[in-house]
Amino acid sequence: MRMLSPRALIAFTLALAAPAMAQIDHSMHAMPMAKPATVAANADMGDGLVKKVDKTKGTVTLAHGALPNGMPPMTMAYKVKDTAWLDQLKAGQKIRFATDPKDGGMTVLRYESVK
């Protein structure tokens, strides 16, 4: 009896599998999809009230409720990702903000004003 070469064996296996593969539904309609980035970006933001802006220390003091990262309600000073923000933030301003999980939530990564 003659043995099949490895190439012939692979070709034979693929030829047998082709009809079965054609029967599989390759659409992605049943695949779970990620949420849009805008939803995810806003989901991790908390509400805060600017209490103080300290340009010399590069911090903004925020009073906030419980944050999505698990931080309880409190008032504390946060570093900011971009010190130019300190020229835009004013005491009494309401904002939504997200913190950096890499440093334990001690830096504001982004913010938006709330009207």
C-alpha positions, -999 to +999 in steps of 0.1 A: +000+000+000+013+034-009+015+062+017+003+097+011+029+125+012+024+151+038+013+176+011-012+152-003-026+144+031-031+181+039-048+187+005-071+157+011-080+169+046-088+204+033-109+191+005-129+171+029-133+201+053-143+226+026-180+216+024-183+217+062-167+251+064-191+264+037-220+255+060-208+276+089-224+310+095-195+334+092-215+365+099-208+384+131-244+390+140-242+369+172-208+382+183-208+406+213-197+440+202-178+467+222-197+497+232-190+529+212-160+548+226-181+578+235-203+557+258-172+541+274-154+574+277-183+591+295-191+560+317-159+564+337-164+601+344-176+615+377-192+648+386-172+674+405-172+710+417-140+730+414-131+744+449-096+757+442-071+761+415-034+761+426-011+769+397+020+768+418+014+732+428-003+723+395-034+710+412-071+715+412-092+708+443-124+691+435-155+682+457-170+651+441-195+623+447-185+586+445-164+580+414-167+551+389-132+539+400-146+533+435-133+564+452-158+576+478-172+611+479-147+637+491-129+669+485-092+666+474-065+681+453-057+664+420-028+668+396-039+676+361-026+660+329-022+694+312-013+724+333-029+747+307-062+735+321-055+754+353-060+787+333-094+774+322-108+760+355-124+784+380-136+779+416-173+772+416-173+755+381-191+722+377-172+696+357-173+660+347-138+644+350-119+611+346-088+602+366-058+581+357-060+546+371-023+541+367-015+565+396-045+555+418-068+581+404-047+611+416-044+628+382-073+643+361-068+629+326-098+647+310-126+670+319-156+687+304-176+717+317-212+711+329-237+738+323 
